[in-house]
């Protein structure tokens, strides 16, 4: 019975990690989008650059943070 409980815990953690891996794939795509957006600009100020990066980071953070982490 103790082993069954341990196995269920491991399976739950595995599902959680798989979910995180999918979110990391999303991050990779978002980083590519940010790089493309910056690459399209001929010139940009430091503030414009920071805004683009912050926007991408905030979107990523919202997707990465979930209740399972706390």
N, CA, C and O of each residue as an XYZ file, in Angstrom:
280
protein
N       0.829     -1.197      0.000
C       0.000      0.000      0.000
C       0.871      1.258      0.000
O       0.582      2.227     -0.702
N       1.927      1.227      0.787
C       2.844      2.369      0.841
C       3.480      2.610     -0.527
O       3.654      3.753     -0.950
N       3.821      1.526     -1.207
C       4.428      1.640     -2.541
C       3.433      2.248     -3.530
O       3.814      3.041     -4.391
N       2.165      1.876     -3.405
C       1.140      2.428     -4.300
C       1.030      3.936     -4.124
O       0.915      4.675     -5.102
N       1.066      4.380     -2.894
C       1.007      5.816     -2.604
C       2.228      6.513     -3.200
O       2.108      7.589     -3.785
N       3.387      5.906     -3.051
C       4.613      6.485     -3.601
C       4.544      6.539     -5.131
O       4.949      7.529     -5.740
N       4.035      5.483     -5.738
C       3.925      5.436     -7.203
C       2.969      6.524     -7.690
O       3.251      7.200     -8.680
N       1.845      6.696     -7.003
C       0.896      7.743     -7.384
C       1.544      9.121     -7.276
O       1.321      9.989     -8.120
N       2.340      9.312     -6.237
C       3.038     10.589     -6.067
C       4.025     10.847     -7.191
O       4.119     11.963     -7.703
N       4.754      9.816     -7.569
C       5.726      9.942     -8.663
C       5.000     10.226     -9.980
O       5.451     11.053    -10.772
N       3.889      9.547    -10.211
C       3.121      9.764    -11.443
C       2.568     11.186    -11.502
O       2.556     11.816    -12.559
N       2.110     11.682    -10.353
C       1.594     13.050    -10.296
C       2.710     14.042    -10.614
O       2.516     14.990    -11.374
N       3.872     13.810    -10.024
C       5.016     14.700    -10.275
C       5.444     14.629    -11.744
O       5.810     15.643    -12.338
N       5.396     13.434    -12.321
C       5.753     13.258    -13.735
C       4.826     14.086    -14.625
O       5.286     14.767    -15.541
N       3.520     14.025    -14.354
C       2.555     14.803    -15.136
C       2.826     16.298    -14.989
O       2.748     17.055    -15.956
N       3.144     16.703    -13.772
C       3.447     18.114    -13.512
C       4.676     18.547    -14.314
O       4.679     19.620    -14.917
N       5.708     17.724    -14.320
C       6.929     18.054    -15.059
C       6.685     18.060    -16.566
O       7.250     18.887    -17.282
N       5.858     17.154    -17.046
C       5.516     17.147    -18.472
C       4.796     18.437    -18.852
O       5.021     18.995    -19.925
N       3.930     18.901    -17.958
C       3.218     20.159    -18.186
C       4.219     21.316    -18.243
O       4.105     22.197    -19.094
N       5.181     21.310    -17.350
C       6.216     22.351    -17.339
C       7.041     22.311    -18.620
O       7.396     23.357    -19.162
N       7.345     21.121    -19.103
C       8.128     20.994    -20.335
C       7.373     21.600    -21.515
O       7.976     22.248    -22.370
N       6.064     21.393    -21.565
C       5.258     21.986    -22.630
C       5.312     23.507    -22.536
O       5.397     24.201    -23.549
N       5.261     24.011    -21.309
C       5.334     25.457    -21.117
C       6.701     25.998    -21.535
O       6.800     27.106    -22.061
N       7.738     25.225    -21.303
C       9.077     25.647    -21.731
C       9.161     25.699    -23.254
O       9.844     26.562    -23.806
N       8.481     24.795    -23.929
C       8.420     24.839    -25.392
C       7.740     26.128    -25.850
O       8.153     26.743    -26.833
N       6.699     26.526    -25.129
C       6.008     27.777    -25.437
C       6.969     28.945    -25.258
O       6.995     29.864    -26.076
N       7.761     28.908    -24.185
C       8.746     29.967    -23.941
C       9.712     30.077    -25.109
O      10.018     31.177    -25.569
N      10.182     28.957    -25.579
C      11.123     28.961    -26.698
C      10.500     29.655    -27.912
O      11.156     30.449    -28.586
N       9.241     29.351    -28.181
C       8.540     29.995    -29.296
C       8.398     31.497    -29.067
O       8.558     32.289    -29.995
N       8.094     31.887    -27.823
C       7.939     33.305    -27.518
C       9.262     34.049    -27.662
O       9.290     35.183    -28.141
N      10.343     33.422    -27.256
C      11.656     34.047    -27.402
C      11.956     34.269    -28.880
O      12.459     35.324    -29.265
N      11.650     33.285    -29.696
C      11.843     33.430    -31.146
C      11.021     34.594    -31.681
O      11.501     35.361    -32.516
N       9.785     34.732    -31.206
C       8.928     35.835    -31.655
C       9.518     37.187    -31.264
O       9.512     38.125    -32.061
N      10.026     37.286    -30.035
C      10.633     38.539    -29.573
C      11.860     38.871    -30.417
O      12.045     40.020    -30.820
N      12.687     37.884    -30.683
C      13.886     38.103    -31.501
C      13.487     38.577    -32.898
O      14.107     39.489    -33.445
N      12.459     37.962    -33.474
C      11.988     38.375    -34.803
C      11.473     39.809    -34.770
O      11.749     40.598    -35.674
N      10.722     40.140    -33.720
C      10.167     41.493    -33.608
C      11.287     42.523    -33.510
O      11.233     43.568    -34.158
N      12.291     42.230    -32.708
C      13.422     43.145    -32.565
C      14.201     43.225    -33.877
O      14.658     44.298    -34.272
N      14.347     42.093    -34.540
C      15.083     42.051    -35.799
C      14.433     42.862    -36.904
O      15.128     43.355    -37.792
N      13.109     43.015    -36.870
C      12.386     43.783    -37.884
C      12.615     45.286    -37.733
O      12.469     46.043    -38.692
N      12.969     45.705    -36.537
C      13.135     47.131    -36.281
C      14.502     47.588    -36.787
O      15.527     46.974    -36.489
N      14.498     48.666    -37.549
C      15.765     49.220    -38.051
C      16.539     49.837    -36.893
O      17.734     49.598    -36.718
N      15.835     50.623    -36.124
C      16.443     51.259    -34.957
C      15.441     51.183    -33.814
O      14.229     51.228    -34.029
N      15.947     51.070    -32.629
C      15.071     51.101    -31.472
C      15.858     51.602    -30.273
O      17.070     51.413    -30.170
N      15.142     52.238    -29.383
C      15.780     52.755    -28.178
C      15.882     51.640    -27.150
O      15.257     50.587    -27.279
N      16.671     51.896    -26.146
C      16.798     50.934    -25.052
C      15.441     50.709    -24.398
O      15.108     49.585    -24.021
N      14.667     51.764    -24.266
C      13.346     51.646    -23.638
C      12.409     50.777    -24.479
O      11.659     49.968    -23.934
N      12.450     50.938    -25.790
C      11.618     50.104    -26.665
C      12.030     48.640    -26.555
O      11.182     47.748    -26.526
N      13.324     48.403    -26.496
C      13.846     47.044    -26.349
C      13.362     46.430    -25.038
O      12.888     45.294    -25.008
N      13.487     47.197    -23.954
C      13.055     46.707    -22.642
C      11.559     46.386    -22.655
O      11.127     45.386    -22.080
N      10.775     47.237    -23.313
C       9.325     47.026    -23.361
C       8.990     45.715    -24.074
O       8.148     44.947    -23.609
N       9.648     45.467    -25.195
C       9.403     44.229    -25.950
C       9.748     43.013    -25.096
O       8.976     42.057    -25.026
N      10.908     43.053    -24.450
C      11.358     41.920    -23.635
C      10.458     41.733    -22.421
O      10.087     40.605    -22.099
N      10.099     42.827    -21.739
C       9.229     42.726    -20.564
C       7.874     42.140    -20.922
O       7.338     41.308    -20.189
N       7.321     42.571    -22.044
C       6.023     42.052    -22.477
C       6.107     40.545    -22.692
O       5.248     39.796    -22.226
N       7.139     40.109    -23.394
C       7.323     38.672    -23.618
C       7.516     37.915    -22.322
O       6.979     36.821    -22.151
N       8.293     38.500    -21.392
C       8.550     37.835    -20.119
C       7.277     37.729    -19.290
O       7.013     36.688    -18.689
N       6.493     38.791    -19.253
C       5.257     38.764    -18.462
C       4.305     37.689    -18.974
O       3.690     36.970    -18.187
N       4.187     37.584    -20.294
C       3.320     36.553    -20.867
C       3.824     35.167    -20.480
O       3.039     34.286    -20.129
N       5.130     34.984    -20.547
C       5.719     33.701    -20.180
C       5.478     33.395    -18.704
O       5.076     32.287    -18.349
N       5.727     34.385    -17.847
C       5.579     34.173    -16.407
C       4.149     33.772    -16.054
O       3.934     32.900    -15.211
N       3.186     34.401    -16.692
C       1.785     34.056    -16.427
C       1.501     32.599    -16.773
O       0.735     31.926    -16.082
N       2.120     32.118    -17.843
C       1.891     30.736    -18.263
C       2.668     29.740    -17.408
O       2.222     28.610    -17.213
N       3.815     30.148    -16.903
C       4.670     29.231    -16.146
C       4.220     29.049    -14.705
O       4.327     27.955    -14.150
N       3.724     30.104    -14.106
C       3.370     30.046    -12.684
C       1.990     29.407    -12.536
O       1.013     29.848    -13.141
N       1.938     28.380    -11.731
C       0.650     27.771    -11.429
C       0.629     27.336     -9.970
O       1.657     27.314     -9.295
N      -0.538     26.998     -9.512
C      -0.717     26.677     -8.100
C       0.065     25.445     -7.658
O       0.378     25.302     -6.476
N       0.383     24.555     -8.594
C       1.093     23.329     -8.242
C       2.489     23.612     -7.700
O       3.091     22.762     -7.043
N       3.001     24.811     -7.978
C       4.347     25.147     -7.534
C       4.385     25.607     -6.080
O       5.459     25.711     -5.487
N       3.216     25.881     -5.508
C       3.201     26.424     -4.149
C       2.563     25.482     -3.171
O       2.473     25.794     -1.983
